[in-house]
């Protein structure tokens, strides 16, 4: 291509080193189905070895084809910029993860130097590298032509395809294992062999010189060459023959699989650990793992690029398991190193600063092999110590040698045997996770990233540790994770991320808090996307341990001086029996029983369901015996109706019902001047429901949260009548769970909510934030319910104004009725004249 030297020369002037620019670069198009091989005439990378993660620029000839189609075919290269050459024209395109590519600029071939000169500051390797690696976390590094969604899109496809390929290889291997072979080889031999073949595939596809030294058709020569290169134990000759029979089909399948040349080494390490360390292997060897998206999120949020320099970073992972945190840290650390460093320089630098310990010897091996894969093309040198960190509380000494601690500790408590064996550690806490965290906080590292049990976010038992963290660090983030994020654990987890030691803060006495929620498990594990983040800064005087910013924090701050439910009503949980509750509930009347409600789901907003007969014999009752059950009251559920925002429902009872401990009784005080209907409307309304949902755990409603519910300063006089109208419409239905005049019921309920919200007098922005909190959630009403506003509604209009007749009249298309539109040709002429 005679035009290539001109572009090549300008790329070199822009700062790309000679070994980071590859001509006739071939890569797997993992975004195609099925995958295909693509080629670009030239590709420039921000670092070596080349991969989609550090691809910056690509050059391809169009051969007369549509440029946008050509760009779309080459998205999997990973370069944010693609130059399409068509005869004597060059077009610069922005590559997008979704939707059509965007043309940036089109120039003649002789104008290419001027084009690069114009954009050199933004197209240089450092700028693009920072935008790709940091831009998703820190907007200051974003560039408008770098689509931050491109990397996650490619990464997701790569992991899915690699997982499938390795899964097929495992199936081939399993099918070839006979009982005789299994007596000769153990699980570790199979695992180690798979690693060697995977490493050979990488070296072969990337054209490494080592691949010239083996015969790819000779299984033994491949295995031996890899063992020598990475300084791994040599597989005994007597096992080679058995392994050849098992792995030959798998090796052929792997050789014929997609080209690994453009795949990032750390992707291979993550998939290797995730796919090949099977549940059976984890159970057999006790190996635990951290999902790559968890590790990558934690390391990225530590903002290592803001530190004074990579030489100051020393990373340690206790309880390393398969070393996923270490692999994530290695990638982030390498991205901070000078672009003109060689691969060997990066390797020598990293092995001194990325270290782990693990008790289980097999896990140590998995972690080491994962780091080897992630560090292509370098040989071994990684330090994964085989250490029982709770023995003599060795973790306390180990963490003092590092300033970034990444940890997924064991969650279980010390058992009786362990309390004796690990006496020092067990005196810090009965929880292994807290004993580990205490040792780390004693060492005062510059940054920590911990996986913790979910109650760490708000639980009282962890208040002391949260206070220590607040005392040590200025920047603190807590992340709430959903169920089943961790493959081998059913315990719900959270993340603790803290950095910026106060003693290094030069007198700054401010705490920066972030609270992040992950509710969509699959999306997070696929692309690392979170569902929402709240942030605030506050002066630091003394540690409070209150680090979690619940949803709608501004709303609760605005209502901080409002009266509370506890000031106007008494709230108690229902009766509790000695023994099984089911034996205390009957569908028919019995001696000593009273009519009442037994289950939380028997209450809907403003209405309750079928009653039962509850055993009220004193000798059978444990508590709540002498409450005024025969008095008028409001009944609400104490077990959450959902994990979402609509978790509570309240109904008025004037018939003296008794309720079980799955429900609350709420008795207005004698001096309460309001109505039962108004109080019920407040509890069922958006403010009341949201407050209880935010301040309660996932499985129940805290009585303290219900008592602390903020009330309006005054309640509208018309509210009781509106509630009675709603109840009358609902009662006309032909059954509790049918739709009684649904449209009318929904309209009246919206008016009730609007009237209550108007009494709170929230600023329009906060009211809208509150109402959007309920978007998509199912309300516990006896009729279908939809959100107050349409999905695409933008104006910040209070709900009472939105429902008013004036608003509806003003927003109708009345101008079209008054003014007739001009014909199209006249409108065009008028537009030209106005220009």
N, C-alpha and C positions, 0 to 999 in steps of 0.2 A: 504494500500500500504506500504510494509515493507521498500521500498527505500525512501519514503518521508521524514522521520526524518533526514536523512543525508543532503538533500537539505535544509530543514527547518532550520537546525542548522547553515548552512553556510549563509543563508539569514539573520538570526538574527545577525551573526557576521559582516555582511556587513553594519549594521546600521538600519535595518528596525524594527520599534517598534512592539510589540506583537499585538496591536490593528489594525495595518496596514497590517497584514498578515492574509488572510482568506483562510480556507480550504474548498474544495467543493464549489467554488464560481460559482454561476449561473448568466448569463447575457444574454441580448437580442442580437442576431446577426443582427444588423441593416443593415449590408452590404449584407445580403442574401435577396433574393426575392422569396417568401415572407420571412419575418423575422422569425427566429427560435430561440429557446433557446439553449445555449451552456453551457458547464460546464468545468471548469479546476480543477484539483486536488488541486491546490494551486495558489493563486495570492497575490502578494506583491505590496503595494501602497506607494507612497512617502508621502502622507498625508491622513487624514481621513476628511470627509466620503469618501469611495471608489467611484471612477468613472473612466471612460475611460481617463479622463484628467490627473489623477495622477497614473494610472496603470503603474508599472515599469517592473515587472517580472511575468511570468506565467509558471506553470508546468503542463504538461499533458502527459498521457501515450498514446502510439501509438497503442497498441494492434496489433503489426505486420504491421500496415499500413505505407505507404510512409510518411516520416517525413514532406516533403515539403507540401503535401496535408493537413496534420494535422495542420500545422502552418497557412495555408491559411484559414482554417475553423474558426480559432480563432483570426483573425485580429481585429474583433470588440471589443475585450477586451481592446484594446488601448495600451497594453504593447509593448514597442519596442523590448523586449527580450522574447523569449519563449523557455523553456527547454522541449524537447521531450524525454521521457524515454521509452526505448525499451529493456526489459529484463535487462541485466547488463550494458547497454550503455546509456549515457546521451549526447544529442546533443543540443548545444546552437545555436539558430537561430535568425537572424535579421528579424523582421516582416516588410514587406514593404507594402506601400499603393497600389502600382501597380507593376506588374511583379512578377516573382518568388522570394520567400524568399531566403535569403542568409545564408548558413551554416557558422557559425563562428568557432566552434570547436566541436570535438567529443571526448569524454573520457569514460573510464570505470567508473563504479559507485564508486569504491574506489579512483578514481582520482578527484572526485568532489571537495574536500577541496582544492587541489592544483589549480584547475581551478578557483575557487572563489578567492583564494589568489592572483592569477596572475592578475585578473581583478577588485579586490575590489575597487580600487580608482575610476574606471570609472563606476562601477555598483552600487555604493552606492546611497541612495535615493536623496541626495542633488545634485549630478552630473546629474542624470537622470531627476530630477525635473527641474533643470535650463535648460537643453537641450530641454525639451519639452515645457516649458513655455516661454523661452527667446531665444532659439536657432534660431527661424525664424527671429528675429529682430537683434540679436547680434551674429555674427558668432563665437565670442570667446567662447561661451558656447555650441557650437554644438559638438556632438559626432558622430563618423562615423557610429555607429550602430543604431542611432536614426533617423528614416525616418521622416523628418519634414512635409511630406505630409500626414502622417497617421492621425493626429488629424483633419485637415480640411476635409479629406474624411469621417471620422466617424461623425464629427459634421454636415456636410451637409446632410447626410442621416438621422441623428437623427432629425434635424429640419424639414426636409420634412415629415418624418413619424409622428412626433408629431403634426405638422400642420394639417396633414390629419386626425389624430385621433380626435383632438379637433374640427376640422371642422365638422366631422361626429356627434360629441356630440352636437354641436350647432344646426345642422340640426334636431337631435332628439328632442332637447328642443323646437325649433321653431315649429315643427310639433305638439307638445303637448300643445301649448299655445292657449287657446280659448279666445274669446273676454271677457268672464266672468272672466277668470283668469287674463287677462291683466289689468282689472280694479282693481284687488286685489294686483298685484305685479308690481313694476317698474323695469326699466333696471338695477338699482343698486342691487336689490335683486337677480336677475338672475346672475349677474356678481359675487357677493359675494358668492353665493352658488356654482358656478362653481369652484371658488378658493378653497373652503373648500373640495370639492370632489377631486380636483387635489392634494391637500396637503395630503388627506387621502390615495390616491393611492401611493404616495411616501413613506409615513410612513409604509404602509402595505407591499410594495415590498421590502423595506429595513429592514423589520423585527423589526421595532421600538417597544419598549414595550407599547407605547400608543395604538397601533393597537390591543393589547390584551384586551383593556378596552371597546371596542365597538362591537356591533353585526353588521357585514358587511351587513347583510340582513335587518337591521333596519335603514332606512335612517335617522330618527330623531336622533338616538344615535350617528351616525357618525358625523352629522352636529354639534351636541351639544359638542361632545368631541373635535373636532377641534377648535371650538370657544373658549372653555375654555383654551386649550393648548396655543393658540396664543394670548390670551387675546383680542379677537375680540368681537364686539357687538353681543349679543345673538339674534338669529332670533326669532321673536315673535311666540308663539305657534300657533296662528291662521294662520300664513303663512306656517307652516311646512306641513300641510295637502296638501295645493295647490302645494307646491314645491315637495312633494313626488310624486304626480301624474305626474308632468312635468319631474323630474330628475331620476326617478327610472330606465327607460330604458337606459338613458345616464350613470348612475352609473354602471349598469351591463356591458355596453360596455367598460367603462373605466377599470373596474376590470379585464376584460378578455383581455385587450390590452397588448402590449408588456411590458415586465418586465422593470420597471424604475430603478432597483437596480444599474445599471452601468451607468446611465445617469447623467451627471453633473447637479447640482442644478441650475446653472446659465443658462444652456440651457433651462430648464423648465421655468425659469423666462422670458427669451427672447421670447420664443414661446407663453407663456401665454399672454404677453402684445401684441405681434404682431397679434395673431390670435383672441383673445377674445375681444380686444378693436376694434370693427368693425368700418368701415367708418361712419355708422350711429351713433354709440356711440361717435366717435370723434367729429362729427358735432354737436351732441346734447349737449355734455358737454364741447366742446372746447378743447379736449385733443390732444396734438401733440406728435409726437414720433420721435426718432432718430433710424435709422437702426442699428442693433447690430454690423455689420461689421464696420460702421463708428465709433461707440463708442469704439470698441475694438482696431481699428487701432490707434485712437487718444491716448488712454491711453497707448498702448504699445510703441508708439513713444516718450512718455515722459521719458522713460528709468528710471522708479522709482527704479529699482534694483541697480542703480549706486549711489543712494542717501546714506547718511551716515547711515540711518537705518529707518525702517518703523515707528518708534515712531515720526519721524520728519514730517510725511506726514499727512496733514489734508485736506480732499477733500470736495469741495462744488460745488453743481450744482444749480445755479439759473435758473428759468424757467424750472424746472426739467421735466415737462410733465409726462411721464410714468416712468421716472427714469432709462432709459436705460444706460446713462452714469454712474449712481451710481452703477448699477449692474456690469458693466464692471470694474469699479474702485475697487469694493469689491473683485472681483475674483483676480485681479492683486495684491491687497494689501495682501490678504490671502496667495498668493503664496510666499510672501516675509517673512512670519512669520516662526519661528522655527518649524521644523517638529515634535518636541516632545511636542508642545502645544496641549492642548485638544480643542475640538470643542467649549466648553464654553469660554475658554480663547481667542480664535480667535474672537468669537462673542462679548465679552465684550470689546475687543480692537477695533474692527471695528465700533461698533455703536457710539463710541466717535469721530471717524475720517472720517466718510462718512455721509454727511448731505446734504439735499436739501430743496429748497423752491419752491412753486408753488402757483399761484393765484387760480386755479380751484380746488375745493374740491374733485371732482371725480378723477382728475389726481393725487392728493395727495394720495388718497386711492390706486389707481393702482400702484403708485411707492412704497408705503409701502408694499403691498402684493407681488410685484415682488421681493423686497429685502428679505422678509420672505422666499419665495420659494428658492431664491439663497443662503440662509443661513442655509439650512437644517443641522442638526435637531434642531436648536435653536428656541426659542420662539421669541416674538416680542421685540421691544425696539428701533426701527428705528425712526429717527427724520426727518419728512417731514413737514415743516412749511407751513401753509396756509397764504401766504403773497402776497400782491400786491407790487412788488418790485419797481415800478416806483412811487408809492405814496410817497411823501416826499423824493423821491430818496433814498429809504431804501437800495437799492442794494449797494450803496456806503459804508454804514456802515457794512452790512452783510459780504461783501467779505474780510474785513480787519481781520476777525477772522480765515481765512484759507489761506493755501499757495499753493493749487492746485485747480484751477478753471476750471470746465468743463461746457460748455454752448452751447446750441442751442437756441439762442435768437429769439424773433419774428422779422421778416424782415420788416414788413410794417412800413410806416411812422406814426408819431403821427397825428391823425386827429384834426380838430378844437376843438372838445370837450376835447380831451386828452391833447392838448397843454395848456388848462386852468387847467385841473385837475392835470397834471404832469408838472407844470411850470418849476421846477428845472431841471428835466430830459430833457425836450424839449429844454432848452437853450443849452445843450451840443451838441445836433444834432437833426435834424428833423427825423432821422432814429432811430428806437428803437434799432436796432442791434448795431449801433455806440454809442448810449447813454449808453448801457450796457457795451460795450468794454471800453469806456473811464473811467467808474467807476472802472472797474477791473484794468486797467493800473495805475490809481491813487493809488490803494492799493499796487502795486508792488509785486504780489505774486511770488513764486519761479517758477511756471509753469502754463501755460494756454493752453487750448484746446478749440477752438471756431469753430462753424459752421458759415460761413459768406456767403453773396451773392457772386456769382462768380466774379463780377467786382472788388472785393477787391484785387485780385491778381495784377492787373495792373492799375485799374481805378484811374484817377487823384483825384477824390473826396475823396479817401481813403489814399492819400499820407501822410497826417499828422499822421494818426494812424500807418501806416507802419513805419514811422520814429520814433515814440515813441517806437514801439516794438523793432526796431533795437537798439535804445538807451538803452533799458532795458535788452535785452537778447542776449546771444552769439549764442545759437543754435536755428535756426528758420527753420521751414518747412512749405511750402504752398502746398496744394494738390488741383489739379483741378479735379472736379467731373463732370460726364456727366449728361445729363438730366434724370429726373425721378428716382433719387436715393431715394428721400424721397416720401413716399406714398401719403401724404396729401398735398404736395406742388409741384407746377409746376415750381417754380423758380429754376434756376440752381444755384448750391452752390459750395463753396470751403471750405477747412479746413485750419485753422491757428493753428499751434502747436509750442510753444516756451517754452524754459526752459534754465536754467543756467544764473541766474541774474548776470549782470556785476559787481555789487558791491561785489558779493561773489566770483569773479573770480581771486582774488589775483593778480591783475595787468594785466591779459591777455587782450590784445586789439585786439582780432581776432573775426570775425563773421563766423560761420559755417552755410552755407545755403544749404537747400535741396529743390528741386522742384520735385513734384511727380505728375504723370498724371494717371488718371483712364479713360480709353476710353471704356473698355468692362464692361458695367454696370452689366450684369448678372453674369459674373465671379467674380467681386468684391463682389457682394451681396451674392454669394454662398460660396466663400472661402477667401475673403479678399485680393485677389491678385491684385496688381497694374500693370500697363502696362510699366512703366518706371520711373526711378528716376535719377535726375542729382544733383550733389553735388559739392560744392567748398568752399574754405576758403579764406577770404580776410581781410586785416588789417582794423581795425575800427578807424576812426579819428572823423568823424561827421556823423550823420544819413543821409542817402540819400533817404530812402524809397524804393529803388530798391531791392526788395527781391526775385523777380521771376527770375529764371534761365530758359530762353527759350531754346528750343531744339537747338542743334548745337552751343552752346555758345562758344566752343573753335574755331569753324570755324569763327564766327563773330569777335572774338578777333584777330585771325590771319589776318583777312582782314580789321582790324580797320583803317589802314593807306591808304587803297585803295581809288581811286577817287569814287565819288558818282554820281548817275544819275542826281541829281539836278545841278551838275557842268557842264553838257553837254547838258541838255535839260530842257525845260519848261513843267511842268505837270499841267493840269487843268481838273477838272471834267466838264462833258458836260452840255448842256443847261438844265435849270429848268424852268418849266412853272408855271404860276398862275393857280391854279385849278388842275383838274385831268389830269395826263399825257396821259391816254388812249385816251382822246378827242383831243390830239395834234398830234396823229400819225394816218396816213392814208395809206392804201394800194394803193391808186390811187393819181395821181398828182392833187394838188389843188392850187389855188392862194395863194401866200405868203408862200408856203411850199418848202422845199429843201430836196434833197435826203440824206438819212442818216441811222443810225442804232439806234434802240430804246432800245433793251433789252440786258442785260449782256450776255445771252446765244447765241447772234448772232455772237460772236467772238470765234474762235478756234485758237490754236497756228498756226501762220503764215497765217491764212485764215479767212475771215469773211463770214457770211451767207447772206441771202436775205435782201436787203435794203427795206426801207419804205420811206414815205414822212412825214417830220417833220415840224410842224407849226413854222415858224420863224418870224411871225409878232411881231414887237417890243412891242406892247401893251399887248401881251400874255406872254412875257418872263419875268422871274424873275432875271436871272443872266446868265453869260457866253455868252452874246449876241455878243460881239465884238471881240471874239477870231478869230484867222486866220484860220477859218475852211476850206477855199479854198486852203490852202497850204498843201504840202505833210507832212505827220505825221505818227505816229504809234498810233493805237487805241488799248486800253486794257479795260477790264471790271473793274468797281469799286465795284460792288456787287460780292461777292465771288462766284465762280463756284462750290465750294465744301468746306466743313469744313476741308478737308484734305490738304496735301502739294501741290497738283496741283490745286491751287485756282485761278490762273491768266492765261490769254491767250492774246497774243499781235499779231496784224497783221498790215502790212504796207498798208497805204492808200495814193494813189497818185491822186485820183479823186475828192478830195474836199468834202468828206462826212461830214455831221454834226452828232453829237452823243448826246444822252440824258445823264442825270445825272447818269445813271446806267453804264456809260463808262467814260474812261479818254481819253483825247487827249494829245499826247506827241510830242512836236515839238523840234527837234534838234536845238541847238543854231547855229547862223550864222558862228561861228568859229569852229564848229565841223568838224573834218577832217575825221571822220569815215564814214561808209555807213549805210543807213537805215537797210539793211539786218543784219549787225553785231549787231546793237543796238537791233533789234528785237530778234535775237538769244540769246543775253544776258538776256533779260527780260523773254524769254520762257525757259531758261536753268535751270539746277538744282539749281545753286546758287541764281539766281534772284527769282525763284518761291519759294524756301524755305525761303528766307529772308522775302518776302512779307507775306507768310503764317504764319511765326512765330511771326511777329511783327504787326499783324492785328487781330481784334476780329473775332468771329466765323461767323458773318453775312455780313461783308463788308471788303473792303481793305482800309486801311488808306492811304490818299494821302501822309502823312509824311513818311510812310514806303516805298512807291514806290519811292519817291524822294531820300530817304537815301539808296537805293539799291546799294551795292558795285559793282564796275565795275573792270575788269582786268586793269592792268597798261597799257598794250598795247593789241590791237586786231590783230589776225592773218590776213595776207593779203589774204589768200585763203578762208576765211570764207564767204565773199559775194557770191563767185561763188558756193560754196557748198550749201548755202541757196537757190540760184536760181535753182540749180539742183533739190533740194527737192521740190520747188514750182512747177517746171515743171512736176515732177512725180505726185504730188498731183492734179494738174490741169487737168491731163489726165483722172481722174476718171469720172464716169458717174453720178456724183451727190455728193454733199458735204458730205453726211452722209453715203456714201457707202465706200467700201474698194478699193481705187485706187492703184492697184499694191502694196498691203500692205507690203510684205517682203522688197521690194526695198525702200519704204518710211520709214519703220522702220530702215533699215540699214543706210540710209542717215541721219535720225534724230539723231541716235546714234553717227554718225561721227561728226555732228554739235555740240552735247553736249560735246563730247570728246575734240574737238578743243577749245571750250570755256573754259572747265575745265583746259586744259593744260595752257591756258593763265593766269588763276588765280594762277597756280603753288602751289596748296595746297599739304601739305605732304600726302603721300599715305593713312595713317591712317585716316586723317580728310576727305579726298576725299571719302573714303569708307563709313565713318560714314554719310556723306552727302547723298550719293546715297542710302544707306539703309533706310534713312528717308522716301524714296518714295516707299518702298517695299509694294506691295499690293494695291497701290493707282491707280485710273484711271486717265489717262492723257487726257486733253481736246484737242485731236488731231482729224483730220477728218478720221483717220484710226485706227484700233486696235493697241495697244501699249503694250509691256511687259517690265519688268524690264531689265536693262542692263546686270545683272549677274544672273546666275541660282541660285535657292534657296539655294543650299548647297555649293556654291562657297566660298572657304576659303582664297586663296592667296590675300595679300594686293597689288594688281597690279593696277596702274592708268588705267583709262578707255582707254586712247589713246594707251597704250601698249597692253591691252587686245584685242583691235580690230585690232591690227597690224598683218600683214602677218607673221612677224618673230615669234610672240608669238604663233600663230596657228601652225606654222611649228615645233617649239621647243616642243610643248606639245602634238604632235601626238605620237602614240604608235610605233614610228620607231624602238626602240630597239628590239621589237618582230619580226620585219622584218629582222633584221640583225643577231640576236642571236636566234637560235632555242632552245626552252625549252627542258630540259632533260626529259626523261621518268620518271614517278613517282617513280619507284623503285630505279633508279639511283640517283634521287634527294634526296631520303630518306637516301641512303647510304652515299652520300656526306655530308649531314647535320650531320649524326652521326660522320663521320670522323672529320669534323670541330669542333664539340663539344669536 
